[in-house]
Amino acid sequence: MNTAQIFDLNALRELTDGNAEIESELAQLFFKTADSCLQRLQPLVSSDSGSQWPRVLHEFKGACANLHADVLAQLCQRAEHLDEKPELRSAALNDIRKAYTELKPLLEALVR
């Protein structure tokens, strides 16, 4: 997957008027949100009654959308609407983790 598909830096720069300090703050906030969401999602793969899984994914999706990380936002949106089958949730969470792993170094480059 190429960089433009993972993350739209131009859209973020337009949003921040090219302010590197704001971009850095947004990236740092995203990391906190993403790490928290990923940590909360793991136990929900097999033990959620259906209410927390979509809430956490919705939060993560919003954080992704704010940074124009559209691929990850789309993965979160799809996973948000999955039923409670652990195998489906596990596969979705693996896809989300993989996309996050690809995105992370691109955003780390923004942190000052």
C-alpha positions as CSV (number, residue, x, y, z in Angstrom):
1,M,0.0,0.0,0.0
2,N,1.4,3.4,-0.9
3,T,1.7,6.3,1.5
4,A,-1.1,8.3,-0.2
5,Q,-3.5,5.5,0.5
6,I,-2.6,5.1,4.1
7,F,-2.5,8.8,5.1
8,D,-3.3,12.0,3.2
9,L,-0.5,14.4,4.4
10,N,-1.7,17.1,2.0
11,A,-5.2,17.1,3.6
12,L,-3.7,17.3,7.1
13,R,-1.4,20.1,6.0
14,E,-4.4,22.0,4.6
15,L,-6.3,21.4,7.8
16,T,-3.4,22.8,9.9
17,D,-2.3,25.5,7.4
18,G,1.0,23.7,7.4
19,N,1.7,24.4,11.0
20,A,4.2,21.7,12.1
21,E,3.5,22.3,15.8
22,I,-0.2,21.6,15.3
23,E,0.6,18.5,13.2
24,S,2.9,17.2,15.9
25,E,0.2,17.8,18.6
26,L,-2.4,16.0,16.5
27,A,-0.1,13.1,15.8
28,Q,0.7,12.7,19.5
29,L,-3.0,12.9,20.4
30,F,-3.7,10.3,17.8
31,F,-1.1,7.9,19.2
32,K,-2.7,8.2,22.7
33,T,-6.2,7.5,21.4
34,A,-5.1,4.7,19.0
35,D,-3.0,2.9,21.7
36,S,-5.9,3.2,24.2
37,C,-8.4,1.9,21.7
38,L,-6.3,-1.0,20.6
39,Q,-5.7,-2.0,24.2
40,R,-9.4,-1.8,24.9
41,L,-10.4,-3.7,21.8
42,Q,-8.3,-6.8,22.4
43,P,-10.4,-8.3,25.3
44,L,-13.6,-7.3,23.5
45,V,-12.9,-9.7,20.6
46,S,-14.4,-12.6,22.6
47,S,-16.0,-11.2,25.7
48,D,-18.1,-8.2,24.7
49,S,-21.9,-8.3,24.8
50,G,-22.0,-6.0,21.8
51,S,-22.0,-2.5,23.3
52,Q,-18.3,-1.6,23.9
53,W,-16.8,-3.0,20.6
54,P,-18.7,-0.5,18.4
55,R,-18.1,2.4,20.8
56,V,-14.4,1.9,20.9
57,L,-14.1,1.5,17.2
58,H,-16.2,4.6,16.6
59,E,-13.8,6.6,18.8
60,F,-10.8,5.1,16.9
61,K,-12.5,5.8,13.5
62,G,-13.0,9.5,14.5
63,A,-9.3,9.9,15.5
64,C,-8.3,8.4,12.1
65,A,-10.7,10.6,10.2
66,N,-9.3,13.7,11.9
67,L,-5.8,12.9,10.6
68,H,-7.0,11.8,7.2
69,A,-5.9,8.2,7.8
70,D,-8.7,7.0,5.6
71,V,-7.7,3.4,5.2
72,L,-7.6,2.8,8.9
73,A,-10.8,4.8,9.4
74,Q,-12.6,2.5,6.8
75,L,-11.3,-0.6,8.6
76,C,-12.6,0.7,11.9
77,Q,-16.0,1.5,10.3
78,R,-16.3,-2.0,8.8
79,A,-15.3,-3.6,12.1
80,E,-17.7,-1.4,14.1
81,H,-20.7,-3.1,12.4
82,L,-19.5,-6.7,12.8
83,D,-21.6,-9.1,14.8
84,E,-20.2,-10.7,18.0
85,K,-18.4,-13.7,16.3
86,P,-14.9,-13.8,17.8
87,E,-13.3,-15.0,14.6
88,L,-14.6,-12.1,12.6
89,R,-13.6,-9.6,15.3
90,S,-10.2,-11.1,15.6
91,A,-9.6,-10.9,11.8
92,A,-10.8,-7.3,11.7
93,L,-8.6,-6.3,14.7
94,N,-5.6,-7.9,13.0
95,D,-6.3,-5.8,9.8
96,I,-6.6,-2.7,12.0
97,R,-3.3,-3.4,13.8
98,K,-1.6,-4.0,10.5
99,A,-2.8,-0.7,9.0
100,Y,-1.8,1.1,12.2
101,T,1.7,-0.4,12.0
102,E,2.0,1.0,8.5
103,L,0.6,4.4,9.5
104,K,2.6,4.9,12.7
105,P,6.0,5.7,11.1
106,L,4.4,8.2,8.8
107,L,2.9,10.1,11.7
108,E,6.0,9.7,13.9
109,A,7.8,11.8,11.3
110,L,5.4,14.7,12.2
111,V,6.2,14.6,15.9
112,R,8.7,17.3,17.0
